[in-house]
Amino acid sequence: MKCIVSAFVIFVLQFNSHAFAFSDVTKDVSNYYCQGLQVSVGFESDKAHLIINHYAYILERARAASGALYSGDLLSFWDKGQQATLIYSGDRSIPCKLVAQK
């Protein structure tokens, strides 16, 4: 089941989101494990640069009750401490766990 969810997320993101070149983002990069997906996130003050399966996405900072929320057209990423959530299609989410921080 996890493989099916991961494959679906990758499929949706590849064809429905804006992909950008991942260039000179920041030195603050965190790596997350999201149910089979490896997600690298580079944080700036008002943006998060995500790499998922060799595709890069730029998300803008949004208001959150707690933690930090970054949103794009189809993809959002929320994190607080060691935990995070990858949100896609507006209402579907995958829990993530911080595995490494550079």
Secondary structure, DSSP 8 states (H G I E B T S, - for coil): -HHHHHHHHHHHHHHHS------S--S-EEEEEETTEEEEEEE-SSEEEEEETTEEEEEEEE--SSSEEEE-SSEEEEEETTEEEEEETTTEEEEEEEEEE-
